[in-house]
Amino acid sequence: MTNTRRPKRILRRLTIKEISGVDKAAQVPAEALLMKRATREQAMNDLSKIADAERVVTKGAVPSYTRQQYEEEMLDLAKREASVGESTACAFARLCDERNPQIEALFKAAEQAEVRRSDREERELITKHREEMWPLLVKAARSHARVGETVEQALDRLLCTDPLFKRVYANTFAG
């Protein structure tokens, strides 16, 4: 008589595809182990977002996640903390009223993530404007050049004397 049950350490390595090849007696415990592992991995992922949020708030570090991911984690936390019969929205409101430190850390990290994103977008926009503005300034200097004056000299003169050129240069290239 052969033993149809496999040792637990082998069952832990099975994937969903492999479960169908295992006899029915071992299939139920294997599915339970896989569900437990998935739940544990999700909890570890959630803890890493909370830990990252606390790191951002306490140490002023750069956020590792986006604003949307932090906000989703706040809702997941509210769902986990909800009492019996309490909706996620009510649980979230209750946690905010209680000034739950995890919710506050996630909220502040989400704000920082948004600020970082908007700073990056602003830098990209400035770079784009610089690339577009320089040829326009050179073209204007070429058209305003005096007889015997090079384009560089005309541009230098216009940047020193013309208020419009000064403003455009200051807004686009200074800073």
N, C-alpha and C positions, 0 to 999 in steps of 0.2 A: 504494500500500500504506500503510495507516494503522498508526500505532504503538499497540498495545494496552496497553502498560505506562504507568502513570501515574507522574508524578514522586513521590519519597518524601514531599515536603512535603505533597502532597495526601492521600496514604495516611495520614499521621499524624492527619489531622482526621476520618477516617472513624469511624463508630460501627458497632456490631455489625449494626444493621439495614441500614446502607448497604453492608455487605460483600457481601450476597447479590446486589446489583445490579452488582457489579464482575465482570469476567471471571475465570475460574479462575486464570489466570497471576498476577493481582494479588491474588487472594483470600488465598493462603497468606501472603505477606509482610505483608499488612494485619492478619491475625489475629495473627501473631507480634508485630507492633508494638503491637497493643492489649493483648496479654498482658504484654508487657514494660512498658507504661505502667501497667497495673494493679498489677503487682508493685512497680514503683518507687513508686507512690502509697502502697501498703500499707507499704513500707519507710519512707517519709517519715512516715507516720502513726505507725508504731512508734517511730521516732526521736523524734518529738515527745512521745510518752508518756515515753520514757526521759529526754529533756531536761527535761520538766516535773518528773519525779521528782527529778532532780538539783537543779533549781531549788528545789523544796520542801525538800530536805534541807540544801542549803548556805545558802540565804537565808532559810529559815523562811517561805516564801511559802505562800499558800493553794493547796491542790491543785486542779487543773483537771479531774481525772477522779475517778470513784468507786473504792472499794476493789476492786470486782469487775473493773473495767477494768485496774487496775494488776496484779491477780493474773493476769488473762488474758494480759497482756503478759509477765509472768514466765514463763508456760508457753510462749508463742510464742517467747520468747528461748531457752528451753531446747530447744525443737524445732529452732530454727535452729542452735544450737550443738551438737546431738547428733552424736556420731561415727557412723560406719557401723555398723549393727547395734545401736546403743544406743537404748533407749527414751527417751521424753520424761521419764518419771519419774526414770530413772537420770541423765539429763543434768542435770535440775534439782537432784538431790541432789549431783552432782559440782560444779555451779556454786556451790551453797551451801557445800560443803566447801572449795572454793577461795576462798571469800569474794569472789566476783565483784562488782566495784563497782556494776555495773548492776543486778544482782539485789538487792543491799543497798539501793540507792537506791529501787528500785521497792517493796521491802518496807516501808521506812520511810515512803514516800509513801502506801502503802496504809493503814498505821496512822494517819497524820495524816488521811487522808480519812475513816476510820471515826470518829475523834475529832470531827472537824468535824460529821459527820452526827449523832452522838449529842448533841453540844452543841445543835445546831439542834432536835432532837426534844425535848430537855429544856426549852429556852426555850418551845417551842410548848405543852408540857404545863403549864408554870408559868402561861403566859398563859391557858390553858383553865381551870386551877384558880382563878386570880384572878377570872375572869369568873363562875365558878360560886359562889365563896366570898363575894363581897361581898354579894349579895342575902341569903344565909343569915345573915351577921353583922348586917345591918340588921333582918332579921326577928326575930332573937334579941334585939336591942336594943329593938325595939318591944314584945316580950312581957315584957322585964325592966324597962321604964321605970317609974319611980315616979310618983306623982300630981304633976302640974304640971311634969314633966320632959319635954323634947322628945326625939325619937329621937336627934338628934345628941348631946345631953347624956348620954343613957343609954349610947350607944355609947362616948363618951369615957370615962365612968365605968367601964364594963365593961372597956375596954382597959387602964385603969390599975389596976384592982383584981382582976379575975377572972383566975386563972392560965391557964385554958383559952383565954379570949379572947386573952390575951397570946401564948400559944404558937401559936395558929392564925394570928394576925396576923403574928407574926415569921416563921413558916414560909412563909406565902403571899405577903406583900407586902414584907417587908424583903429587900433583896438584889437 
